[in-house]
């Protein structure tokens, strides 16, 4: 799970551009940020650990993410 989250943050700066990464690129530039992929990964883990319905937990976490993103980012 940590690998998935770190990969999401590291790749976030390349998400919307078509770039062939070079061998020497920074892992965590200032623009790095977690994305909805991390939010939904954590939501699924929380759902599994708490026994909560997947759909309920995914919608809850994604809506919180969208609210914060539109109000603060």
Chimera marker file (.cmm) of the C-alpha trace (Angstrom):
<marker_set name="trace">
<marker id="1" x="0.000" y="0.000" z="0.000" r="1" g="1" b="0" radius="0.5"/>
<marker id="2" x="2.820" y="2.395" z="0.801" r="1" g="1" b="0" radius="0.5"/>
<marker id="3" x="4.345" y="1.627" z="-2.591" r="1" g="1" b="0" radius="0.5"/>
<marker id="4" x="1.091" y="2.482" z="-4.338" r="1" g="1" b="0" radius="0.5"/>
<marker id="5" x="0.798" y="5.774" z="-2.457" r="1" g="1" b="0" radius="0.5"/>
<marker id="6" x="4.431" y="6.733" z="-3.054" r="1" g="1" b="0" radius="0.5"/>
<marker id="7" x="4.104" y="5.829" z="-6.738" r="1" g="1" b="0" radius="0.5"/>
<marker id="8" x="1.020" y="8.013" z="-6.991" r="1" g="1" b="0" radius="0.5"/>
<marker id="9" x="2.764" y="10.994" z="-5.403" r="1" g="1" b="0" radius="0.5"/>
<marker id="10" x="5.945" y="10.544" z="-7.459" r="1" g="1" b="0" radius="0.5"/>
<marker id="11" x="3.986" y="10.180" z="-10.694" r="1" g="1" b="0" radius="0.5"/>
<marker id="12" x="1.511" y="12.965" z="-9.977" r="1" g="1" b="0" radius="0.5"/>
<marker id="13" x="3.585" y="15.594" z="-11.786" r="1" g="1" b="0" radius="0.5"/>
<marker id="14" x="3.615" y="13.423" z="-14.931" r="1" g="1" b="0" radius="0.5"/>
<marker id="15" x="-0.057" y="12.417" z="-14.832" r="1" g="1" b="0" radius="0.5"/>
<marker id="16" x="-1.417" y="14.734" z="-17.505" r="1" g="1" b="0" radius="0.5"/>
<marker id="17" x="1.626" y="15.058" z="-19.743" r="1" g="1" b="0" radius="0.5"/>
<marker id="18" x="3.111" y="12.666" z="-22.227" r="1" g="1" b="0" radius="0.5"/>
<marker id="19" x="6.695" y="12.522" z="-21.064" r="1" g="1" b="0" radius="0.5"/>
<marker id="20" x="9.209" y="9.765" z="-21.340" r="1" g="1" b="0" radius="0.5"/>
<marker id="21" x="10.891" y="9.917" z="-17.913" r="1" g="1" b="0" radius="0.5"/>
<marker id="22" x="14.659" y="10.126" z="-17.931" r="1" g="1" b="0" radius="0.5"/>
<marker id="23" x="16.844" y="8.083" z="-15.645" r="1" g="1" b="0" radius="0.5"/>
<marker id="24" x="17.669" y="11.093" z="-13.505" r="1" g="1" b="0" radius="0.5"/>
<marker id="25" x="14.415" y="12.692" z="-12.436" r="1" g="1" b="0" radius="0.5"/>
<marker id="26" x="13.471" y="14.025" z="-8.988" r="1" g="1" b="0" radius="0.5"/>
<marker id="27" x="11.252" y="11.722" z="-6.946" r="1" g="1" b="0" radius="0.5"/>
<marker id="28" x="9.439" y="14.435" z="-5.030" r="1" g="1" b="0" radius="0.5"/>
<marker id="29" x="9.444" y="17.803" z="-6.816" r="1" g="1" b="0" radius="0.5"/>
<marker id="30" x="7.533" y="20.611" z="-5.103" r="1" g="1" b="0" radius="0.5"/>
<marker id="31" x="4.535" y="20.030" z="-7.380" r="1" g="1" b="0" radius="0.5"/>
<marker id="32" x="4.100" y="16.435" z="-6.152" r="1" g="1" b="0" radius="0.5"/>
<marker id="33" x="0.772" y="15.737" z="-4.485" r="1" g="1" b="0" radius="0.5"/>
<marker id="34" x="-1.406" y="12.739" z="-3.760" r="1" g="1" b="0" radius="0.5"/>
<marker id="35" x="-4.282" y="12.212" z="-6.181" r="1" g="1" b="0" radius="0.5"/>
<marker id="36" x="-7.664" y="10.537" z="-6.207" r="1" g="1" b="0" radius="0.5"/>
<marker id="37" x="-5.810" y="7.242" z="-6.767" r="1" g="1" b="0" radius="0.5"/>
<marker id="38" x="-4.375" y="7.457" z="-3.242" r="1" g="1" b="0" radius="0.5"/>
<marker id="39" x="-7.711" y="8.515" z="-1.788" r="1" g="1" b="0" radius="0.5"/>
<marker id="40" x="-9.480" y="5.520" z="-3.330" r="1" g="1" b="0" radius="0.5"/>
<marker id="41" x="-6.685" y="3.092" z="-2.368" r="1" g="1" b="0" radius="0.5"/>
<marker id="42" x="-6.946" y="4.203" z="1.255" r="1" g="1" b="0" radius="0.5"/>
<marker id="43" x="-10.744" y="4.024" z="1.058" r="1" g="1" b="0" radius="0.5"/>
<marker id="44" x="-10.601" y="0.404" z="-0.121" r="1" g="1" b="0" radius="0.5"/>
<marker id="45" x="-8.151" y="-0.532" z="2.627" r="1" g="1" b="0" radius="0.5"/>
<marker id="46" x="-10.374" y="1.156" z="5.206" r="1" g="1" b="0" radius="0.5"/>
<marker id="47" x="-13.398" y="-0.661" z="3.827" r="1" g="1" b="0" radius="0.5"/>
<marker id="48" x="-11.672" y="-4.035" z="4.069" r="1" g="1" b="0" radius="0.5"/>
<marker id="49" x="-10.346" y="-3.415" z="7.583" r="1" g="1" b="0" radius="0.5"/>
<marker id="50" x="-13.593" y="-1.984" z="8.957" r="1" g="1" b="0" radius="0.5"/>
<marker id="51" x="-15.981" y="-4.293" z="7.116" r="1" g="1" b="0" radius="0.5"/>
<marker id="52" x="-17.747" y="-1.314" z="5.559" r="1" g="1" b="0" radius="0.5"/>
<marker id="53" x="-19.412" y="-1.624" z="2.162" r="1" g="1" b="0" radius="0.5"/>
<marker id="54" x="-16.937" y="-0.738" z="-0.637" r="1" g="1" b="0" radius="0.5"/>
<marker id="55" x="-19.281" y="1.597" z="-2.479" r="1" g="1" b="0" radius="0.5"/>
<marker id="56" x="-20.195" y="3.507" z="0.669" r="1" g="1" b="0" radius="0.5"/>
<marker id="57" x="-16.572" y="4.015" z="1.711" r="1" g="1" b="0" radius="0.5"/>
<marker id="58" x="-15.379" y="4.920" z="-1.806" r="1" g="1" b="0" radius="0.5"/>
<marker id="59" x="-18.095" y="7.543" z="-2.220" r="1" g="1" b="0" radius="0.5"/>
<marker id="60" x="-17.496" y="8.947" z="1.264" r="1" g="1" b="0" radius="0.5"/>
<marker id="61" x="-13.747" y="9.373" z="0.771" r="1" g="1" b="0" radius="0.5"/>
<marker id="62" x="-13.958" y="10.624" z="-2.804" r="1" g="1" b="0" radius="0.5"/>
<marker id="63" x="-16.555" y="13.241" z="-1.870" r="1" g="1" b="0" radius="0.5"/>
<marker id="64" x="-14.316" y="14.453" z="0.980" r="1" g="1" b="0" radius="0.5"/>
<marker id="65" x="-11.392" y="14.639" z="-1.457" r="1" g="1" b="0" radius="0.5"/>
<marker id="66" x="-13.407" y="16.619" z="-4.014" r="1" g="1" b="0" radius="0.5"/>
<marker id="67" x="-14.666" y="18.999" z="-1.316" r="1" g="1" b="0" radius="0.5"/>
<marker id="68" x="-11.120" y="19.726" z="-0.098" r="1" g="1" b="0" radius="0.5"/>
<marker id="69" x="-9.755" y="19.975" z="-3.640" r="1" g="1" b="0" radius="0.5"/>
<marker id="70" x="-12.379" y="22.490" z="-4.779" r="1" g="1" b="0" radius="0.5"/>
<marker id="71" x="-12.189" y="24.555" z="-1.596" r="1" g="1" b="0" radius="0.5"/>
<marker id="72" x="-8.431" y="24.505" z="-0.986" r="1" g="1" b="0" radius="0.5"/>
<marker id="73" x="-6.611" y="23.456" z="-4.094" r="1" g="1" b="0" radius="0.5"/>
<link id1="1" id2="2" r="1" g="1" b="0" radius="0.2"/>
<link id1="2" id2="3" r="1" g="1" b="0" radius="0.2"/>
<link id1="3" id2="4" r="1" g="1" b="0" radius="0.2"/>
<link id1="4" id2="5" r="1" g="1" b="0" radius="0.2"/>
<link id1="5" id2="6" r="1" g="1" b="0" radius="0.2"/>
<link id1="6" id2="7" r="1" g="1" b="0" radius="0.2"/>
<link id1="7" id2="8" r="1" g="1" b="0" radius="0.2"/>
<link id1="8" id2="9" r="1" g="1" b="0" radius="0.2"/>
<link id1="9" id2="10" r="1" g="1" b="0" radius="0.2"/>
<link id1="10" id2="11" r="1" g="1" b="0" radius="0.2"/>
<link id1="11" id2="12" r="1" g="1" b="0" radius="0.2"/>
<link id1="12" id2="13" r="1" g="1" b="0" radius="0.2"/>
<link id1="13" id2="14" r="1" g="1" b="0" radius="0.2"/>
<link id1="14" id2="15" r="1" g="1" b="0" radius="0.2"/>
<link id1="15" id2="16" r="1" g="1" b="0" radius="0.2"/>
<link id1="16" id2="17" r="1" g="1" b="0" radius="0.2"/>
<link id1="17" id2="18" r="1" g="1" b="0" radius="0.2"/>
<link id1="18" id2="19" r="1" g="1" b="0" radius="0.2"/>
<link id1="19" id2="20" r="1" g="1" b="0" radius="0.2"/>
<link id1="20" id2="21" r="1" g="1" b="0" radius="0.2"/>
<link id1="21" id2="22" r="1" g="1" b="0" radius="0.2"/>
<link id1="22" id2="23" r="1" g="1" b="0" radius="0.2"/>
<link id1="23" id2="24" r="1" g="1" b="0" radius="0.2"/>
<link id1="24" id2="25" r="1" g="1" b="0" radius="0.2"/>
<link id1="25" id2="26" r="1" g="1" b="0" radius="0.2"/>
<link id1="26" id2="27" r="1" g="1" b="0" radius="0.2"/>
<link id1="27" id2="28" r="1" g="1" b="0" radius="0.2"/>
<link id1="28" id2="29" r="1" g="1" b="0" radius="0.2"/>
<link id1="29" id2="30" r="1" g="1" b="0" radius="0.2"/>
<link id1="30" id2="31" r="1" g="1" b="0" radius="0.2"/>
<link id1="31" id2="32" r="1" g="1" b="0" radius="0.2"/>
<link id1="32" id2="33" r="1" g="1" b="0" radius="0.2"/>
<link id1="33" id2="34" r="1" g="1" b="0" radius="0.2"/>
<link id1="34" id2="35" r="1" g="1" b="0" radius="0.2"/>
<link id1="35" id2="36" r="1" g="1" b="0" radius="0.2"/>
<link id1="36" id2="37" r="1" g="1" b="0" radius="0.2"/>
<link id1="37" id2="38" r="1" g="1" b="0" radius="0.2"/>
<link id1="38" id2="39" r="1" g="1" b="0" radius="0.2"/>
<link id1="39" id2="40" r="1" g="1" b="0" radius="0.2"/>
<link id1="40" id2="41" r="1" g="1" b="0" radius="0.2"/>
<link id1="41" id2="42" r="1" g="1" b="0" radius="0.2"/>
<link id1="42" id2="43" r="1" g="1" b="0" radius="0.2"/>
<link id1="43" id2="44" r="1" g="1" b="0" radius="0.2"/>
<link id1="44" id2="45" r="1" g="1" b="0" radius="0.2"/>
<link id1="45" id2="46" r="1" g="1" b="0" radius="0.2"/>
<link id1="46" id2="47" r="1" g="1" b="0" radius="0.2"/>
<link id1="47" id2="48" r="1" g="1" b="0" radius="0.2"/>
<link id1="48" id2="49" r="1" g="1" b="0" radius="0.2"/>
<link id1="49" id2="50" r="1" g="1" b="0" radius="0.2"/>
<link id1="50" id2="51" r="1" g="1" b="0" radius="0.2"/>
<link id1="51" id2="52" r="1" g="1" b="0" radius="0.2"/>
<link id1="52" id2="53" r="1" g="1" b="0" radius="0.2"/>
<link id1="53" id2="54" r="1" g="1" b="0" radius="0.2"/>
<link id1="54" id2="55" r="1" g="1" b="0" radius="0.2"/>
<link id1="55" id2="56" r="1" g="1" b="0" radius="0.2"/>
<link id1="56" id2="57" r="1" g="1" b="0" radius="0.2"/>
<link id1="57" id2="58" r="1" g="1" b="0" radius="0.2"/>
<link id1="58" id2="59" r="1" g="1" b="0" radius="0.2"/>
<link id1="59" id2="60" r="1" g="1" b="0" radius="0.2"/>
<link id1="60" id2="61" r="1" g="1" b="0" radius="0.2"/>
<link id1="61" id2="62" r="1" g="1" b="0" radius="0.2"/>
<link id1="62" id2="63" r="1" g="1" b="0" radius="0.2"/>
<link id1="63" id2="64" r="1" g="1" b="0" radius="0.2"/>
<link id1="64" id2="65" r="1" g="1" b="0" radius="0.2"/>
<link id1="65" id2="66" r="1" g="1" b="0" radius="0.2"/>
<link id1="66" id2="67" r="1" g="1" b="0" radius="0.2"/>
<link id1="67" id2="68" r="1" g="1" b="0" radius="0.2"/>
<link id1="68" id2="69" r="1" g="1" b="0" radius="0.2"/>
<link id1="69" id2="70" r="1" g="1" b="0" radius="0.2"/>
<link id1="70" id2="71" r="1" g="1" b="0" radius="0.2"/>
<link id1="71" id2="72" r="1" g="1" b="0" radius="0.2"/>
<link id1="72" id2="73" r="1" g="1" b="0" radius="0.2"/>
</marker_set>
